[in-house]
């Protein structure tokens, strides 16, 4: 089981193909710890490294935008 945040267009196409579900996060007011788990045995792929850099940049600066997010599982 897993969860990810995707653009709405990608989430909609994946939900149907994977028989999954999608939920809109309309009021992200929770304060939770964020962890990024990586393998100790291998290096990250270029795609995974890009995601890591994006996540780290998001948590290192305050959010200036007030956008609704989507949760897809």
mmCIF file of the N, C-alpha and C atoms, coordinates in Angstrom:
data_MODEL
# 
_entry.id   MODEL 
# 
loop_
_atom_site.group_PDB 
_atom_site.id 
_atom_site.type_symbol 
_atom_site.label_atom_id 
_atom_site.label_alt_id 
_atom_site.label_comp_id 
_atom_site.label_asym_id 
_atom_site.label_entity_id 
_atom_site.label_seq_id 
_atom_site.pdbx_PDB_ins_code 
_atom_site.Cartn_x 
_atom_site.Cartn_y 
_atom_site.Cartn_z 
_atom_site.occupancy 
_atom_site.B_iso_or_equiv 
_atom_site.pdbx_formal_charge 
_atom_site.auth_seq_id 
_atom_site.auth_comp_id 
_atom_site.auth_asym_id 
_atom_site.auth_atom_id 
_atom_site.pdbx_PDB_model_num 
ATOM 1   N N  . UNK A 1 1  ? 0.841  -1.157 0.000   1.00 0.00 ? 1  UNK A N  1 
ATOM 2   C CA . UNK A 1 1  ? 0.000  0.000  0.000   1.00 0.00 ? 1  UNK A CA 1 
ATOM 3   C C  . UNK A 1 1  ? 0.893  1.228  0.000   1.00 0.00 ? 1  UNK A C  1 
ATOM 4   N N  . UNK A 1 2  ? 0.459  2.264  -0.707  1.00 0.00 ? 2  UNK A N  1 
ATOM 5   C CA . UNK A 1 2  ? 1.226  3.498  -0.744  1.00 0.00 ? 2  UNK A CA 1 
ATOM 6   C C  . UNK A 1 2  ? 0.342  4.669  -1.096  1.00 0.00 ? 2  UNK A C  1 
ATOM 7   N N  . UNK A 1 3  ? 0.904  5.822  -1.020  1.00 0.00 ? 3  UNK A N  1 
ATOM 8   C CA . UNK A 1 3  ? 0.188  7.045  -1.363  1.00 0.00 ? 3  UNK A CA 1 
ATOM 9   C C  . UNK A 1 3  ? 1.157  7.996  -2.038  1.00 0.00 ? 3  UNK A C  1 
ATOM 10  N N  . UNK A 1 4  ? 0.645  8.845  -2.890  1.00 0.00 ? 4  UNK A N  1 
ATOM 11  C CA . UNK A 1 4  ? 1.483  9.825  -3.565  1.00 0.00 ? 4  UNK A CA 1 
ATOM 12  C C  . UNK A 1 4  ? 0.665  11.064 -3.880  1.00 0.00 ? 4  UNK A C  1 
ATOM 13  N N  . UNK A 1 5  ? 1.341  12.158 -4.143  1.00 0.00 ? 5  UNK A N  1 
ATOM 14  C CA . UNK A 1 5  ? 0.692  13.391 -4.575  1.00 0.00 ? 5  UNK A CA 1 
ATOM 15  C C  . UNK A 1 5  ? 1.026  13.565 -6.048  1.00 0.00 ? 5  UNK A C  1 
ATOM 16  N N  . UNK A 1 6  ? -0.007 13.685 -6.875  1.00 0.00 ? 6  UNK A N  1 
ATOM 17  C CA . UNK A 1 6  ? 0.154  13.792 -8.320  1.00 0.00 ? 6  UNK A CA 1 
ATOM 18  C C  . UNK A 1 6  ? -0.654 14.956 -8.860  1.00 0.00 ? 6  UNK A C  1 
ATOM 19  N N  . UNK A 1 7  ? -0.297 15.430 -10.066 1.00 0.00 ? 7  UNK A N  1 
ATOM 20  C CA . UNK A 1 7  ? -1.193 16.374 -10.737 1.00 0.00 ? 7  UNK A CA 1 
ATOM 21  C C  . UNK A 1 7  ? -2.546 15.697 -10.966 1.00 0.00 ? 7  UNK A C  1 
ATOM 22  N N  . UNK A 1 8  ? -3.605 16.480 -10.952 1.00 0.00 ? 8  UNK A N  1 
ATOM 23  C CA . UNK A 1 8  ? -4.947 15.898 -11.061 1.00 0.00 ? 8  UNK A CA 1 
ATOM 24  C C  . UNK A 1 8  ? -5.118 15.074 -12.330 1.00 0.00 ? 8  UNK A C  1 
ATOM 25  N N  . UNK A 1 9  ? -4.569 15.534 -13.453 1.00 0.00 ? 9  UNK A N  1 
ATOM 26  C CA . UNK A 1 9  ? -4.732 14.789 -14.709 1.00 0.00 ? 9  UNK A CA 1 
ATOM 27  C C  . UNK A 1 9  ? -4.096 13.404 -14.622 1.00 0.00 ? 9  UNK A C  1 
ATOM 28  N N  . UNK A 1 10 ? -2.913 13.319 -14.040 1.00 0.00 ? 10 UNK A N  1 
ATOM 29  C CA . UNK A 1 10 ? -2.252 12.021 -13.888 1.00 0.00 ? 10 UNK A CA 1 
ATOM 30  C C  . UNK A 1 10 ? -2.993 11.148 -12.886 1.00 0.00 ? 10 UNK A C  1 
ATOM 31  N N  . UNK A 1 11 ? -3.461 11.753 -11.817 1.00 0.00 ? 11 UNK A N  1 
ATOM 32  C CA . UNK A 1 11 ? -4.178 10.994 -10.792 1.00 0.00 ? 11 UNK A CA 1 
ATOM 33  C C  . UNK A 1 11 ? -5.448 10.375 -11.355 1.00 0.00 ? 11 UNK A C  1 
ATOM 34  N N  . UNK A 1 12 ? -6.183 11.137 -12.144 1.00 0.00 ? 12 UNK A N  1 
ATOM 35  C CA . UNK A 1 12 ? -7.431 10.613 -12.718 1.00 0.00 ? 12 UNK A CA 1 
ATOM 36  C C  . UNK A 1 12 ? -7.166 9.419  -13.633 1.00 0.00 ? 12 UNK A C  1 
ATOM 37  N N  . UNK A 1 13 ? -6.146 9.503  -14.471 1.00 0.00 ? 13 UNK A N  1 
ATOM 38  C CA . UNK A 1 13 ? -5.877 8.388  -15.385 1.00 0.00 ? 13 UNK A CA 1 
ATOM 39  C C  . UNK A 1 13 ? -5.367 7.158  -14.633 1.00 0.00 ? 13 UNK A C  1 
ATOM 40  N N  . UNK A 1 14 ? -4.572 7.358  -13.587 1.00 0.00 ? 14 UNK A N  1 
ATOM 41  C CA . UNK A 1 14 ? -4.055 6.222  -12.828 1.00 0.00 ? 14 UNK A CA 1 
ATOM 42  C C  . UNK A 1 14 ? -5.111 5.567  -11.953 1.00 0.00 ? 14 UNK A C  1 
ATOM 43  N N  . UNK A 1 15 ? -6.021 6.345  -11.421 1.00 0.00 ? 15 UNK A N  1 
ATOM 44  C CA . UNK A 1 15 ? -7.061 5.779  -10.550 1.00 0.00 ? 15 UNK A CA 1 
ATOM 45  C C  . UNK A 1 15 ? -7.908 4.764  -11.297 1.00 0.00 ? 15 UNK A C  1 
ATOM 46  N N  . UNK A 1 16 ? -8.301 5.107  -12.504 1.00 0.00 ? 16 UNK A N  1 
ATOM 47  C CA . UNK A 1 16 ? -9.126 4.190  -13.283 1.00 0.00 ? 16 UNK A CA 1 
ATOM 48  C C  . UNK A 1 16 ? -8.378 2.922  -13.653 1.00 0.00 ? 16 UNK A C  1 
ATOM 49  N N  . UNK A 1 17 ? -7.128 3.083  -14.069 1.00 0.00 ? 17 UNK A N  1 
ATOM 50  C CA . UNK A 1 17 ? -6.339 1.933  -14.504 1.00 0.00 ? 17 UNK A CA 1 
ATOM 51  C C  . UNK A 1 17 ? -5.971 1.011  -13.343 1.00 0.00 ? 17 UNK A C  1 
ATOM 52  N N  . UNK A 1 18 ? -5.771 1.566  -12.161 1.00 0.00 ? 18 UNK A N  1 
ATOM 53  C CA . UNK A 1 18 ? -5.323 0.771  -11.014 1.00 0.00 ? 18 UNK A CA 1 
ATOM 54  C C  . UNK A 1 18 ? -6.445 0.436  -10.044 1.00 0.00 ? 18 UNK A C  1 
ATOM 55  N N  . UNK A 1 19 ? -7.679 0.795  -10.402 1.00 0.00 ? 19 UNK A N  1 
ATOM 56  C CA . UNK A 1 19 ? -8.821 0.585  -9.512  1.00 0.00 ? 19 UNK A CA 1 
ATOM 57  C C  . UNK A 1 19 ? -8.551 1.202  -8.135  1.00 0.00 ? 19 UNK A C  1 
ATOM 58  N N  . UNK A 1 20 ? -7.973 2.406  -8.152  1.00 0.00 ? 20 UNK A N  1 
ATOM 59  C CA . UNK A 1 20 ? -7.648 3.111  -6.911  1.00 0.00 ? 20 UNK A CA 1 
ATOM 60  C C  . UNK A 1 20 ? -8.666 4.188  -6.619  1.00 0.00 ? 20 UNK A C  1 
ATOM 61  N N  . UNK A 1 21 ? -8.359 5.041  -5.674  1.00 0.00 ? 21 UNK A N  1 
ATOM 62  C CA . UNK A 1 21 ? -9.255 6.133  -5.336  1.00 0.00 ? 21 UNK A CA 1 
ATOM 63  C C  . UNK A 1 21 ? -8.459 7.418  -5.177  1.00 0.00 ? 21 UNK A C  1 
ATOM 64  N N  . UNK A 1 22 ? -9.152 8.513  -5.307  1.00 0.00 ? 22 UNK A N  1 
ATOM 65  C CA . UNK A 1 22 ? -8.525 9.822  -5.243  1.00 0.00 ? 22 UNK A CA 1 
ATOM 66  C C  . UNK A 1 22 ? -9.326 10.692 -4.287  1.00 0.00 ? 22 UNK A C  1 
ATOM 67  N N  . UNK A 1 23 ? -8.643 11.464 -3.472  1.00 0.00 ? 23 UNK A N  1 
ATOM 68  C CA . UNK A 1 23 ? -9.314 12.370 -2.540  1.00 0.00 ? 23 UNK A CA 1 
ATOM 69  C C  . UNK A 1 23 ? -8.643 13.733 -2.592  1.00 0.00 ? 23 UNK A C  1 
ATOM 70  N N  . UNK A 1 24 ? -9.446 14.769 -2.580  1.00 0.00 ? 24 UNK A N  1 
ATOM 71  C CA . UNK A 1 24 ? -8.917 16.129 -2.584  1.00 0.00 ? 24 UNK A CA 1 
ATOM 72  C C  . UNK A 1 24 ? -8.587 16.540 -1.153  1.00 0.00 ? 24 UNK A C  1 
ATOM 73  N N  . UNK A 1 25 ? -7.403 17.100 -0.976  1.00 0.00 ? 25 UNK A N  1 
ATOM 74  C CA . UNK A 1 25 ? -7.020 17.660 0.316   1.00 0.00 ? 25 UNK A CA 1 
ATOM 75  C C  . UNK A 1 25 ? -7.366 19.143 0.243   1.00 0.00 ? 25 UNK A C  1 
ATOM 76  N N  . UNK A 1 26 ? -8.484 19.521 0.835   1.00 0.00 ? 26 UNK A N  1 
ATOM 77  C CA . UNK A 1 26 ? -8.952 20.902 0.679   1.00 0.00 ? 26 UNK A CA 1 
ATOM 78  C C  . UNK A 1 26 ? -8.522 21.818 1.818   1.00 0.00 ? 26 UNK A C  1 
ATOM 79  N N  . UNK A 1 27 ? -8.208 21.275 2.939   1.00 0.00 ? 27 UNK A N  1 
ATOM 80  C CA . UNK A 1 27 ? -7.729 22.104 4.044   1.00 0.00 ? 27 UNK A CA 1 
ATOM 81  C C  . UNK A 1 27 ? -6.541 21.410 4.700   1.00 0.00 ? 27 UNK A C  1 
ATOM 82  N N  . UNK A 1 28 ? -5.365 21.554 4.118   1.00 0.00 ? 28 UNK A N  1 
ATOM 83  C CA . UNK A 1 28 ? -4.186 20.886 4.697   1.00 0.00 ? 28 UNK A CA 1 
ATOM 84  C C  . UNK A 1 28 ? -3.721 21.596 5.964   1.00 0.00 ? 28 UNK A C  1 
ATOM 85  N N  . UNK A 1 29 ? -4.433 21.351 7.066   1.00 0.00 ? 29 UNK A N  1 
ATOM 86  C CA . UNK A 1 29 ? -4.101 22.044 8.305   1.00 0.00 ? 29 UNK A CA 1 
ATOM 87  C C  . UNK A 1 29 ? -3.387 21.152 9.315   1.00 0.00 ? 29 UNK A C  1 
ATOM 88  N N  . UNK A 1 30 ? -3.074 19.924 8.925   1.00 0.00 ? 30 UNK A N  1 
ATOM 89  C CA . UNK A 1 30 ? -2.390 19.029 9.855   1.00 0.00 ? 30 UNK A CA 1 
ATOM 90  C C  . UNK A 1 30 ? -0.896 19.338 9.878   1.00 0.00 ? 30 UNK A C  1 
ATOM 91  N N  . UNK A 1 31 ? -0.304 19.141 11.013  1.00 0.00 ? 31 UNK A N  1 
ATOM 92  C CA . UNK A 1 31 ? 1.135  19.306 11.162  1.00 0.00 ? 31 UNK A CA 1 
ATOM 93  C C  . UNK A 1 31 ? 1.721  17.932 11.458  1.00 0.00 ? 31 UNK A C  1 
ATOM 94  N N  . UNK A 1 32 ? 2.402  17.369 10.473  1.00 0.00 ? 32 UNK A N  1 
ATOM 95  C CA . UNK A 1 32 ? 2.944  16.016 10.607  1.00 0.00 ? 32 UNK A CA 1 
ATOM 96  C C  . UNK A 1 32 ? 4.427  16.000 10.281  1.00 0.00 ? 32 UNK A C  1 
ATOM 97  N N  . UNK A 1 33 ? 5.109  15.030 10.796  1.00 0.00 ? 33 UNK A N  1 
ATOM 98  C CA . UNK A 1 33 ? 6.513  14.835 10.444  1.00 0.00 ? 33 UNK A CA 1 
ATOM 99  C C  . UNK A 1 33 ? 6.594  14.282 9.031   1.00 0.00 ? 33 UNK A C  1 
ATOM 100 N N  . UNK A 1 34 ? 7.623  14.663 8.310   1.00 0.00 ? 34 UNK A N  1 
ATOM 101 C CA . UNK A 1 34 ? 7.851  14.183 6.958   1.00 0.00 ? 34 UNK A CA 1 
ATOM 102 C C  . UNK A 1 34 ? 9.140  13.386 6.961   1.00 0.00 ? 34 UNK A C  1 
ATOM 103 N N  . UNK A 1 35 ? 9.096  12.204 6.384   1.00 0.00 ? 35 UNK A N  1 
ATOM 104 C CA . UNK A 1 35 ? 10.322 11.414 6.277   1.00 0.00 ? 35 UNK A CA 1 
ATOM 105 C C  . UNK A 1 35 ? 10.503 10.977 4.836   1.00 0.00 ? 35 UNK A C  1 
ATOM 106 N N  . UNK A 1 36 ? 11.737 10.959 4.407   1.00 0.00 ? 36 UNK A N  1 
ATOM 107 C CA . UNK A 1 36 ? 12.084 10.502 3.070   1.00 0.00 ? 36 UNK A CA 1 
ATOM 108 C C  . UNK A 1 36 ? 12.977 9.285  3.251   1.00 0.00 ? 36 UNK A C  1 
ATOM 109 N N  . UNK A 1 37 ? 12.469 8.125  2.888   1.00 0.00 ? 37 UNK A N  1 
ATOM 110 C CA . UNK A 1 37 ? 13.208 6.874  3.072   1.00 0.00 ? 37 UNK A CA 1 
ATOM 111 C C  . UNK A 1 37 ? 13.965 6.530  1.801   1.00 0.00 ? 37 UNK A C  1 
ATOM 112 N N  . UNK A 1 38 ? 15.238 6.194  1.961   1.00 0.00 ? 38 UNK A N  1 
ATOM 113 C CA . UNK A 1 38 ? 16.076 5.855  0.819   1.00 0.00 ? 38 UNK A CA 1 
ATOM 114 C C  . UNK A 1 38 ? 16.828 4.565  1.119   1.00 0.00 ? 38 UNK A C  1 
ATOM 115 N N  . UNK A 1 39 ? 17.176 3.855  0.090   1.00 0.00 ? 39 UNK A N  1 
ATOM 116 C CA . UNK A 1 39 ? 17.935 2.620  0.239   1.00 0.00 ? 39 UNK A CA 1 
ATOM 117 C C  . UNK A 1 39 ? 19.378 2.942  0.626   1.00 0.00 ? 39 UNK A C  1 
ATOM 118 N N  . UNK A 1 40 ? 19.915 2.181  1.563   1.00 0.00 ? 40 UNK A N  1 
ATOM 119 C CA . UNK A 1 40 ? 21.313 2.352  1.956   1.00 0.00 ? 40 UNK A CA 1 
ATOM 120 C C  . UNK A 1 40 ? 22.242 1.618  0.995   1.00 0.00 ? 40 UNK A C  1 
ATOM 121 N N  . UNK A 1 41 ? 21.675 0.764  0.159   1.00 0.00 ? 41 UNK A N  1 
ATOM 122 C CA . UNK A 1 41 ? 22.489 -0.078 -0.722  1.00 0.00 ? 41 UNK A CA 1 
ATOM 123 C C  . UNK A 1 41 ? 22.736 0.518  -2.097  1.00 0.00 ? 41 UNK A C  1 
ATOM 124 N N  . UNK A 1 42 ? 21.834 1.342  -2.567  1.00 0.00 ? 42 UNK A N  1 
ATOM 125 C CA . UNK A 1 42 ? 21.984 1.861  -3.913  1.00 0.00 ? 42 UNK A CA 1 
ATOM 126 C C  . UNK A 1 42 ? 21.730 3.351  -3.972  1.00 0.00 ? 42 UNK A C  1 
ATOM 127 N N  . UNK A 1 43 ? 22.170 3.951  -5.060  1.00 0.00 ? 43 UNK A N  1 
ATOM 128 C CA . UNK A 1 43 ? 21.940 5.384  -5.227  1.00 0.00 ? 43 UNK A CA 1 
ATOM 129 C C  . UNK A 1 43 ? 20.549 5.612  -5.815  1.00 0.00 ? 43 UNK A C  1 
ATOM 130 N N  . UNK A 1 44 ? 20.085 6.836  -5.705  1.00 0.00 ? 44 UNK A N  1 
ATOM 131 C CA . UNK A 1 44 ? 18.764 7.176  -6.238  1.00 0.00 ? 44 UNK A CA 1 
ATOM 132 C C  . UNK A 1 44 ? 18.819 7.304  -7.754  1.00 0.00 ? 44 UNK A C  1 
ATOM 133 N N  . UNK A 1 45 ? 17.736 6.938  -8.399  1.00 0.00 ? 45 UNK A N  1 
ATOM 134 C CA . UNK A 1 45 ? 17.622 7.166  -9.837  1.00 0.00 ? 45 UNK A CA 1 
ATOM 135 C C  . UNK A 1 45 ? 17.512 8.672  -10.059 1.00 0.00 ? 45 UNK A C  1 
ATOM 136 N N  . UNK A 1 46 ? 17.761 9.155  -11.271 1.00 0.00 ? 46 UNK A N  1 
ATOM 137 C CA . UNK A 1 46 ? 17.602 10.593 -11.529 1.00 0.00 ? 46 UNK A CA 1 
ATOM 138 C C  . UNK A 1 46 ? 16.197 11.094 -11.185 1.00 0.00 ? 46 UNK A C  1 
ATOM 139 N N  . UNK A 1 47 ? 15.183 10.270 -11.440 1.00 0.00 ? 47 UNK A N  1 
ATOM 140 C CA . UNK A 1 47 ? 13.814 10.666 -11.124 1.00 0.00 ? 47 UNK A CA 1 
ATOM 141 C C  . UNK A 1 47 ? 13.606 10.782 -9.618  1.00 0.00 ? 47 UNK A C  1 
ATOM 142 N N  . UNK A 1 48 ? 14.099 9.796  -8.873  1.00 0.00 ? 48 UNK A N  1 
ATOM 143 C CA . UNK A 1 48 ? 13.962 9.826  -7.417  1.00 0.00 ? 48 UNK A CA 1 
ATOM 144 C C  . UNK A 1 48 ? 14.756 10.980 -6.815  1.00 0.00 ? 48 UNK A C  1 
ATOM 145 N N  . UNK A 1 49 ? 15.916 11.275 -7.375  1.00 0.00 ? 49 UNK A N  1 
ATOM 146 C CA . UNK A 1 49 ? 16.718 12.406 -6.903  1.00 0.00 ? 49 UNK A CA 1 
ATOM 147 C C  . UNK A 1 49 ? 15.974 13.717 -7.131  1.00 0.00 ? 49 UNK A C  1 
ATOM 148 N N  . UNK A 1 50 ? 15.287 13.830 -8.268  1.00 0.00 ? 50 UNK A N  1 
ATOM 149 C CA . UNK A 1 50 ? 14.502 15.038 -8.553  1.00 0.00 ? 50 UNK A CA 1 
ATOM 150 C C  . UNK A 1 50 ? 13.371 15.202 -7.544  1.00 0.00 ? 50 UNK A C  1 
ATOM 151 N N  . UNK A 1 51 ? 12.689 14.103 -7.208  1.00 0.00 ? 51 UNK A N  1 
ATOM 152 C CA . UNK A 1 51 ? 11.614 14.161 -6.209  1.00 0.00 ? 51 UNK A CA 1 
ATOM 153 C C  . UNK A 1 51 ? 12.189 14.555 -4.852  1.00 0.00 ? 51 UNK A C  1 
ATOM 154 N N  . UNK A 1 52 ? 13.317 13.989 -4.495  1.00 0.00 ? 52 UNK A N  1 
ATOM 155 C CA . UNK A 1 52 ? 13.962 14.327 -3.218  1.00 0.00 ? 52 UNK A CA 1 
ATOM 156 C C  . UNK A 1 52 ? 14.267 15.820 -3.153  1.00 0.00 ? 52 UNK A C  1 
ATOM 157 N N  . UNK A 1 53 ? 14.835 16.366 -4.221  1.00 0.00 ? 53 UNK A N  1 
ATOM 158 C CA . UNK A 1 53 ? 15.177 17.787 -4.241  1.00 0.00 ? 53 UNK A CA 1 
ATOM 159 C C  . UNK A 1 53 ? 13.935 18.668 -4.141  1.00 0.00 ? 53 UNK A C  1 
ATOM 160 N N  . UNK A 1 54 ? 12.866 18.270 -4.809  1.00 0.00 ? 54 UNK A N  1 
ATOM 161 C CA . UNK A 1 54 ? 11.617 19.039 -4.737  1.00 0.00 ? 54 UNK A CA 1 
ATOM 162 C C  . UNK A 1 54 ? 11.062 19.018 -3.319  1.00 0.00 ? 54 UNK A C  1 
ATOM 163 N N  . UNK A 1 55 ? 11.014 17.833 -2.708  1.00 0.00 ? 55 UNK A N  1 
ATOM 164 C CA . UNK A 1 55 ? 10.495 17.729 -1.340  1.00 0.00 ? 55 UNK A CA 1 
ATOM 165 C C  . UNK A 1 55 ? 11.327 18.547 -0.360  1.00 0.00 ? 55 UNK A C  1 
ATOM 166 N N  . UNK A 1 56 ? 12.639 18.456 -0.483  1.00 0.00 ? 56 UNK A N  1 
ATOM 167 C CA . UNK A 1 56 ? 13.498 19.218 0.422   1.00 0.00 ? 56 UNK A CA 1 
ATOM 168 C C  . UNK A 1 56 ? 13.337 20.716 0.221   1.00 0.00 ? 56 UNK A C  1 
ATOM 169 N N  . UNK A 1 57 ? 13.138 21.154 -1.021  1.00 0.00 ? 57 UNK A N  1 
ATOM 170 C CA . UNK A 1 57 ? 12.939 22.588 -1.256  1.00 0.00 ? 57 UNK A CA 1 
ATOM 171 C C  . UNK A 1 57 ? 11.600 23.056 -0.697  1.00 0.00 ? 57 UNK A C  1 
ATOM 172 N N  . UNK A 1 58 ? 10.590 22.184 -0.735  1.00 0.00 ? 58 UNK A N  1 
ATOM 173 C CA . UNK A 1 58 ? 9.277  22.559 -0.209  1.00 0.00 ? 58 UNK A CA 1 
ATOM 174 C C  . UNK A 1 58 ? 9.279  22.696 1.306   1.00 0.00 ? 58 UNK A C  1 
ATOM 175 N N  . UNK A 1 59 ? 10.013 21.840 1.989   1.00 0.00 ? 59 UNK A N  1 
ATOM 176 C CA . UNK A 1 59 ? 10.012 21.908 3.451   1.00 0.00 ? 59 UNK A CA 1 
ATOM 177 C C  . UNK A 1 59 ? 11.009 22.924 3.990   1.00 0.00 ? 59 UNK A C  1 
ATOM 178 N N  . UNK A 1 60 ? 11.919 23.392 3.154   1.00 0.00 ? 60 UNK A N  1 
ATOM 179 C CA . UNK A 1 60 ? 12.922 24.336 3.640   1.00 0.00 ? 60 UNK A CA 1 
ATOM 180 C C  . UNK A 1 60 ? 12.499 25.789 3.486   1.00 0.00 ? 60 UNK A C  1 
ATOM 181 N N  . UNK A 1 61 ? 11.382 26.038 2.830   1.00 0.00 ? 61 UNK A N  1 
ATOM 182 C CA . UNK A 1 61 ? 10.905 27.416 2.678   1.00 0.00 ? 61 UNK A CA 1 
ATOM 183 C C  . UNK A 1 61 ? 9.415  27.462 2.986   1.00 0.00 ? 61 UNK A C  1 
ATOM 184 N N  . UNK A 1 62 ? 8.945  28.600 3.483   1.00 0.00 ? 62 UNK A N  1 
ATOM 185 C CA . UNK A 1 62 ? 7.508  28.713 3.776   1.00 0.00 ? 62 UNK A CA 1 
ATOM 186 C C  . UNK A 1 62 ? 6.687  28.723 2.490   1.00 0.00 ? 62 UNK A C  1 
ATOM 187 N N  . UNK A 1 63 ? 5.508  28.177 2.563   1.00 0.00 ? 63 UNK A N  1 
ATOM 188 C CA . UNK A 1 63 ? 4.624  28.137 1.402   1.00 0.00 ? 63 UNK A CA 1 
ATOM 189 C C  . UNK A 1 63 ? 3.996  29.502 1.174   1.00 0.00 ? 63 UNK A C  1 
ATOM 190 N N  . UNK A 1 64 ? 4.118  29.999 -0.048  1.00 0.00 ? 64 UNK A N  1 
ATOM 191 C CA . UNK A 1 64 ? 3.519  31.278 -0.399  1.00 0.00 ? 64 UNK A CA 1 
ATOM 192 C C  . UNK A 1 64 ? 2.203  31.092 -1.128  1.00 0.00 ? 64 UNK A C  1 
ATOM 193 N N  . UNK A 1 65 ? 1.955  29.876 -1.564  1.00 0.00 ? 65 UNK A N  1 
ATOM 194 C CA . UNK A 1 65 ? 0.740  29.604 -2.317  1.00 0.00 ? 65 UNK A CA 1 
ATOM 195 C C  . UNK A 1 65 ? -0.282 28.911 -1.432  1.00 0.00 ? 65 UNK A C  1 
ATOM 196 N N  . UNK A 1 66 ? -1.537 29.153 -1.715  1.00 0.00 ? 66 UNK A N  1 
ATOM 197 C CA . UNK A 1 66 ? -2.620 28.492 -0.990  1.00 0.00 ? 66 UNK A CA 1 
ATOM 198 C C  . UNK A 1 66 ? -3.398 27.655 -1.998  1.00 0.00 ? 66 UNK A C  1 
ATOM 199 N N  . UNK A 1 67 ? -2.826 26.498 -2.367  1.00 0.00 ? 67 UNK A N  1 
ATOM 200 C CA . UNK A 1 67 ? -3.441 25.631 -3.365  1.00 0.00 ? 67 UNK A CA 1 
ATOM 201 C C  . UNK A 1 67 ? -4.052 24.415 -2.710  1.00 0.00 ? 67 UNK A C  1 
ATOM 202 N N  . UNK A 1 68 ? -5.093 23.876 -3.346  1.00 0.00 ? 68 UNK A N  1 
ATOM 203 C CA . UNK A 1 68 ? -5.649 22.605 -2.897  1.00 0.00 ? 68 UNK A CA 1 
ATOM 204 C C  . UNK A 1 68 ? -4.783 21.486 -3.446  1.00 0.00 ? 68 UNK A C  1 
ATOM 205 N N  . UNK A 1 69 ? -4.500 20.494 -2.611  1.00 0.00 ? 69 UNK A N  1 
ATOM 206 C CA . UNK A 1 69 ? -3.709 19.344 -3.019  1.00 0.00 ? 69 UNK A CA 1 
ATOM 207 C C  . UNK A 1 69 ? -4.614 18.140 -3.178  1.00 0.00 ? 69 UNK A C  1 
ATOM 208 N N  . UNK A 1 70 ? -4.108 17.119 -3.862  1.00 0.00 ? 70 UNK A N  1 
ATOM 209 C CA . UNK A 1 70 ? -4.883 15.903 -4.057  1.00 0.00 ? 70 UNK A CA 1 
ATOM 210 C C  . UNK A 1 70 ? -4.110 14.718 -3.514  1.00 0.00 ? 70 UNK A C  1 
ATOM 211 N N  . UNK A 1 71 ? -4.805 13.836 -2.838  1.00 0.00 ? 71 UNK A N  1 
ATOM 212 C CA . UNK A 1 71 ? -4.229 12.602 -2.321  1.00 0.00 ? 71 UNK A CA 1 
ATOM 213 C C  . UNK A 1 71 ? -4.758 11.452 -3.158  1.00 0.00 ? 71 UNK A C  1 
ATOM 214 N N  . UNK A 1 72 ? -3.846 10.630 -3.672  1.00 0.00 ? 72 UNK A N  1 
ATOM 215 C CA . UNK A 1 72 ? -4.226 9.493  -4.509  1.00 0.00 ? 72 UNK A CA 1 
ATOM 216 C C  . UNK A 1 72 ? -3.650 8.240  -3.882  1.00 0.00 ? 72 UNK A C  1 
ATOM 217 N N  . UNK A 1 73 ? -4.457 7.209  -3.816  1.00 0.00 ? 73 UNK A N  1 
ATOM 218 C CA . UNK A 1 73 ? -3.968 5.954  -3.272  1.00 0.00 ? 73 UNK A CA 1 
ATOM 219 C C  . UNK A 1 73 ? -4.447 4.814  -4.135  1.00 0.00 ? 73 UNK A C  1 
# 
